[in-house]
Amino acid sequence: MKIGGLEIDLLGGVNGIGGNLILITYGDSKIVLDLGVQLSSLRRYYTWPTRMPRDIHELIKLGLAPRVEDLYADWTPEGDVDLEKQPETDVAGVFLSHFHLDHTYLISQINRRIPLFMGEGAKVFFDFTRETRRETRFWRLGQIETRTFRTREKVRCGVFEVYPVHIDHSIPSAYGFIVETPEGAVAYTGDFRMHGPMRSFTKEFARLCAESEPEVLISEGTNFYGVSTLLEGEVREEVTSVMKSVKGAVLASFSEKDVDRFKSYVEAAELSGRRILSPHTQIYLIHKLRQEDPKLRNTLPKVESDLFSAYHVTTPRGSKKKICDVVESLGIEVIDARAHLEGETLRSAVVTSFVPMLQSLSTVDLPEGTTALFSESEPRDEEGEIEHERILNWLDHIGIPSYRIHCSGHIYPHDLKKVVQEIDPNKLEIIHSEHPEALKRFLIKK
């Protein structure tokens, strides 16, 4: 797409969910918005952790990553980064809208001469990932120059001024961007919604976008068919109702990074007289977010022993052992789910992220009435549906019924139509969508 001397290349996120990668070029200046891969396409070739990409060149050959001159790092034959041999580049910066994997998968491959910009809260997730995810030949985050921003702090990058604005999504520190260029403004929504606890952020983003009179609006369009219209508050109410009505344990499944959903479950547990039993890594993440992001300190639950316990399903070693030690230093009991999981422990428990402990649960005399709740915010792809079927098979074997109670992390079509009408861009591009043309017809139809 060209606007005068400005070029906008949508190199990822086209005709599919996730994988956003947008290259904006003016003369010799370039910036990149998000550095993702479509995870559904990735799973056609790879399986974590047994078969992983060798390098960026392999992904380019498979058509899973775009070829962008001097965007990626040069690696030694041993799989290390030599800072002196990184290619010279015109890319002035890469900006992450939020820290979901489908927007960040390629960050380990970034040319180490290019700064990686992210929100201050996203930096907590970056550090958490370094601590908890096993390094591979492909996945190494060392020697990356990270720079952080806060909402409405303009960042000068080459000829561009990037204006990050907080938006509401199913992870903290999510941003949309208004990019001021010599040919006018380009607005990019990242992933956003209008029905979460921080919907006012999205409204403010739409207002500021409209003021900038953008030449182009690049919007996500995840939701189109079969959309649930629950609000986060309604999720909390329904979860509370289930917790009060069942006698046994409540097994909950939702993303470890979805702290809004975690907060909803904690509030529901308190209202129904239950305790939270979470992975030690999730407890640690909540603690770190409260500790390092002042704006989250007053919104996230404080990790205290009268409400929380933690578990692990594999023996913690290395950095995960250190995380376990931090959690125990907070006064939180940490149990080995393989050896010390008992029916009495679970009687009034809400077990979050229960899926890795399914086989352990099958060996325990579970309390009568134990029930599973699926509350993931993000849509499942084909592989996700297959994995969900496996989980249901285990629940069927154990004799546990399940319910799905969720609201989406992505904007609903009727809300997106209002946003597009308010911003009124000269041109609209839909990415992060399986139905971009159908959605575009709905959005621009008067």
LINKAPE-V605532 format. One record per backbone hydrogen bond with DSSP energy under -1.0 kcal/mol. CO is the residue of the C=O (numbers start at 0). NH is the residue of the N-H. E is the energy in kcal/mol with one decimal. If there is no record, write none. Layout:
BEGIN
co:CO nh:NH e:E
co:CO nh:NH e:E
END
This chain:
BEGIN
co:0 nh:7 e:-2.8
co:2 nh:5 e:-2.3
co:5 nh:2 e:-2.6
co:6 nh:24 e:-2.8
co:8 nh:10 e:-1.2
co:8 nh:22 e:-2.5
co:11 nh:20 e:-1.0
co:12 nh:431 e:-3.2
co:19 nh:35 e:-2.5
co:20 nh:10 e:-1.9
co:21 nh:32 e:-2.6
co:22 nh:8 e:-3.0
co:23 nh:30 e:-2.1
co:24 nh:6 e:-2.8
co:25 nh:28 e:-2.3
co:28 nh:25 e:-2.7
co:29 nh:91 e:-3.3
co:30 nh:23 e:-2.7
co:31 nh:94 e:-3.0
co:32 nh:21 e:-2.0
co:34 nh:105 e:-2.5
co:37 nh:41 e:-2.1
co:38 nh:42 e:-2.1
co:40 nh:43 e:-1.2
co:41 nh:44 e:-1.6
co:41 nh:45 e:-2.0
co:46 nh:50 e:-3.2
co:50 nh:46 e:-1.6
co:54 nh:58 e:-1.3
co:55 nh:59 e:-2.3
co:56 nh:60 e:-2.3
co:57 nh:61 e:-1.7
co:58 nh:63 e:-2.7
co:58 nh:64 e:-1.0
co:59 nh:62 e:-1.2
co:67 nh:70 e:-1.9
co:70 nh:110 e:-2.7
co:75 nh:78 e:-2.3
co:79 nh:75 e:-3.1
co:81 nh:84 e:-1.5
co:82 nh:85 e:-1.0
co:89 nh:29 e:-1.5
co:92 nh:31 e:-2.1
co:93 nh:116 e:-3.4
co:94 nh:33 e:-3.2
co:96 nh:174 e:-2.7
co:99 nh:102 e:-2.0
co:100 nh:104 e:-1.6
co:101 nh:18 e:-1.6
co:102 nh:34 e:-2.6
co:103 nh:106 e:-2.2
co:105 nh:108 e:-1.8
co:106 nh:109 e:-1.5
co:108 nh:72 e:-3.0
co:110 nh:113 e:-2.4
co:114 nh:93 e:-2.1
co:115 nh:146 e:-2.5
co:116 nh:95 e:-2.6
co:117 nh:148 e:-1.5
co:118 nh:122 e:-1.6
co:120 nh:124 e:-1.2
co:121 nh:125 e:-2.5
co:122 nh:126 e:-2.6
co:123 nh:127 e:-2.5
co:124 nh:128 e:-2.6
co:125 nh:129 e:-1.9
co:126 nh:130 e:-1.8
co:127 nh:131 e:-2.0
co:128 nh:132 e:-2.6
co:137 nh:139 e:-1.1
co:138 nh:135 e:-1.3
co:144 nh:115 e:-3.1
co:146 nh:117 e:-2.0
co:148 nh:119 e:-1.4
co:149 nh:152 e:-1.7
co:154 nh:161 e:-3.0
co:156 nh:159 e:-2.0
co:159 nh:156 e:-3.0
co:160 nh:179 e:-3.1
co:161 nh:154 e:-2.7
co:162 nh:177 e:-1.9
co:163 nh:151 e:-4.0
co:164 nh:175 e:-2.8
co:167 nh:192 e:-1.4
co:173 nh:166 e:-2.3
co:175 nh:164 e:-2.7
co:176 nh:187 e:-2.9
co:177 nh:162 e:-2.4
co:178 nh:185 e:-2.2
co:179 nh:160 e:-1.8
co:180 nh:183 e:-1.9
co:183 nh:180 e:-1.3
co:184 nh:214 e:-2.5
co:184 nh:215 e:-1.1
co:185 nh:178 e:-3.4
co:186 nh:217 e:-3.3
co:187 nh:176 e:-2.8
co:191 nh:410 e:-2.1
co:194 nh:231 e:-1.2
co:195 nh:198 e:-1.3
co:197 nh:200 e:-1.7
co:198 nh:202 e:-2.0
co:199 nh:203 e:-2.1
co:200 nh:204 e:-2.3
co:201 nh:205 e:-2.5
co:202 nh:206 e:-2.1
co:203 nh:207 e:-2.5
co:204 nh:208 e:-2.5
co:205 nh:209 e:-2.3
co:206 nh:210 e:-1.9
co:207 nh:211 e:-1.5
co:209 nh:212 e:-1.0
co:213 nh:425 e:-1.7
co:215 nh:186 e:-2.8
co:216 nh:428 e:-2.8
co:217 nh:188 e:-2.3
co:218 nh:430 e:-2.6
co:230 nh:234 e:-1.9
co:231 nh:235 e:-2.2
co:232 nh:236 e:-1.9
co:233 nh:237 e:-2.4
co:234 nh:238 e:-2.8
co:235 nh:239 e:-2.4
co:236 nh:240 e:-2.0
co:237 nh:241 e:-2.1
co:238 nh:242 e:-2.7
co:239 nh:243 e:-2.2
co:240 nh:244 e:-1.3
co:241 nh:245 e:-1.8
co:248 nh:370 e:-2.5
co:249 nh:350 e:-2.7
co:250 nh:372 e:-3.5
co:251 nh:353 e:-1.3
co:252 nh:374 e:-3.1
co:254 nh:257 e:-1.1
co:256 nh:258 e:-1.8
co:257 nh:261 e:-2.0
co:258 nh:262 e:-2.5
co:259 nh:263 e:-2.1
co:260 nh:264 e:-2.2
co:261 nh:265 e:-2.4
co:262 nh:266 e:-2.5
co:263 nh:267 e:-2.2
co:264 nh:268 e:-2.5
co:265 nh:269 e:-2.3
co:266 nh:270 e:-2.1
co:267 nh:271 e:-1.4
co:268 nh:273 e:-3.1
co:274 nh:349 e:-2.4
co:275 nh:308 e:-2.3
co:276 nh:351 e:-1.8
co:277 nh:310 e:-1.8
co:278 nh:282 e:-2.0
co:279 nh:283 e:-2.0
co:280 nh:284 e:-2.2
co:281 nh:285 e:-2.2
co:282 nh:286 e:-2.2
co:283 nh:287 e:-2.7
co:284 nh:288 e:-2.6
co:285 nh:289 e:-2.2
co:286 nh:290 e:-2.2
co:287 nh:291 e:-2.7
co:288 nh:292 e:-1.8
co:292 nh:295 e:-1.5
co:292 nh:296 e:-1.1
co:295 nh:298 e:-1.2
co:295 nh:299 e:-2.2
co:303 nh:306 e:-1.5
co:303 nh:307 e:-2.4
co:306 nh:275 e:-3.0
co:308 nh:277 e:-2.2
co:309 nh:334 e:-2.5
co:310 nh:279 e:-2.1
co:311 nh:336 e:-2.6
co:316 nh:319 e:-1.6
co:317 nh:321 e:-1.6
co:318 nh:322 e:-2.2
co:319 nh:323 e:-2.2
co:320 nh:324 e:-2.2
co:321 nh:325 e:-2.1
co:322 nh:326 e:-2.4
co:323 nh:327 e:-2.3
co:324 nh:328 e:-1.9
co:326 nh:331 e:-1.5
co:327 nh:330 e:-1.8
co:332 nh:309 e:-3.0
co:334 nh:311 e:-1.8
co:335 nh:338 e:-1.2
co:335 nh:339 e:-3.0
co:341 nh:345 e:-1.4
co:345 nh:348 e:-1.7
co:347 nh:274 e:-2.0
co:348 nh:249 e:-2.4
co:349 nh:276 e:-2.8
co:350 nh:251 e:-3.3
co:353 nh:356 e:-1.8
co:354 nh:357 e:-1.9
co:356 nh:360 e:-2.4
co:357 nh:361 e:-1.6
co:359 nh:362 e:-1.4
co:360 nh:363 e:-1.4
co:363 nh:365 e:-1.6
co:366 nh:369 e:-1.5
co:370 nh:250 e:-3.0
co:371 nh:402 e:-1.9
co:372 nh:252 e:-2.1
co:373 nh:404 e:-2.0
co:376 nh:408 e:-1.3
co:380 nh:384 e:-2.3
co:381 nh:385 e:-1.9
co:382 nh:386 e:-2.4
co:383 nh:387 e:-2.4
co:384 nh:388 e:-2.0
co:385 nh:389 e:-1.7
co:386 nh:390 e:-2.1
co:387 nh:391 e:-2.5
co:388 nh:392 e:-2.0
co:389 nh:393 e:-1.8
co:390 nh:394 e:-2.4
co:391 nh:395 e:-2.7
co:392 nh:396 e:-2.2
co:393 nh:397 e:-2.4
co:394 nh:398 e:-2.4
co:394 nh:399 e:-2.6
co:400 nh:371 e:-2.6
co:402 nh:373 e:-3.0
co:411 nh:415 e:-2.5
co:412 nh:416 e:-2.2
co:413 nh:417 e:-1.2
co:414 nh:418 e:-2.1
co:415 nh:419 e:-2.8
co:416 nh:420 e:-2.3
co:417 nh:421 e:-2.1
co:418 nh:422 e:-2.6
co:419 nh:423 e:-2.8
co:426 nh:216 e:-2.4
co:428 nh:218 e:-2.8
co:430 nh:220 e:-1.2
co:434 nh:438 e:-2.6
co:435 nh:439 e:-2.3
co:436 nh:440 e:-2.2
co:437 nh:441 e:-1.8
co:438 nh:442 e:-2.4
co:439 nh:443 e:-2.3
co:440 nh:444 e:-1.0
END
